[in-house]
Amino acid sequence: MASIWEKIVTFFSSAQTRTYLFAALVLLAGLLFARLLSRRLKLNRLHPQHRMLVRRAIVYLVVLTTVMWSLRLLGVGM
């Protein structure tokens, strides 16, 4: 049992694993932020189709930025 615990601690204490976990956390936070932002927008004056387009554009922009940031954290250049 101690051997398994040591392997788990060694796995999570490496810098590379911490980088992967942080990149995954950034990606998850960005996706949640994009969803929250699209729901909180006040676009009452717009036509329903325009409202949908603006929301989708904002969500895609936030998701794209988050994906680029996560890839940059992992060392992948764009």
Beta strands, then each sheet from edge to edge (+ up, - down):
end
